């Protein structure tokens, strides 16, 4: 599901023989199955901008700006956009923009996944 190298590495370490992101084409699924059935490991080729993100020397959490880390922490604490906006003295649209940017950068789809990421990377305690 996630195109972050951290998830790929974890899946392969756990014994997976292949890894596809959920937006992969149906034809890629058959290619992956054939590859795995022949004894090879298959990892989906990622679109170029994602590849550059994955090749970065920075860990995923280090890619976030200071403001993005602040927003992520507050989201992970369960605060609403309106409350975050008031605390950071910005508009709710700005908070929503930051949340969208964080999700895109980290290749995450939901607030629950943002919270899990924040806990895993010690942006917020468990």
NORWO-V270859 format. One record per helix or strand of 3 or more residues. SS is the DSSP state (H for helix, E for strand). FROM is the first residue (numbers start at 0). TO is the last residue. If there is no record, write none. Layout:
BEGIN
ss:SS from:FROM to:TO
ss:SS from:FROM to:TO
END
This chain:
BEGIN
ss:H from:4 to:12
ss:H from:25 to:36
ss:H from:47 to:53
ss:H from:59 to:62
ss:H from:65 to:75
ss:H from:80 to:87
ss:H from:91 to:105
ss:H from:110 to:119
END
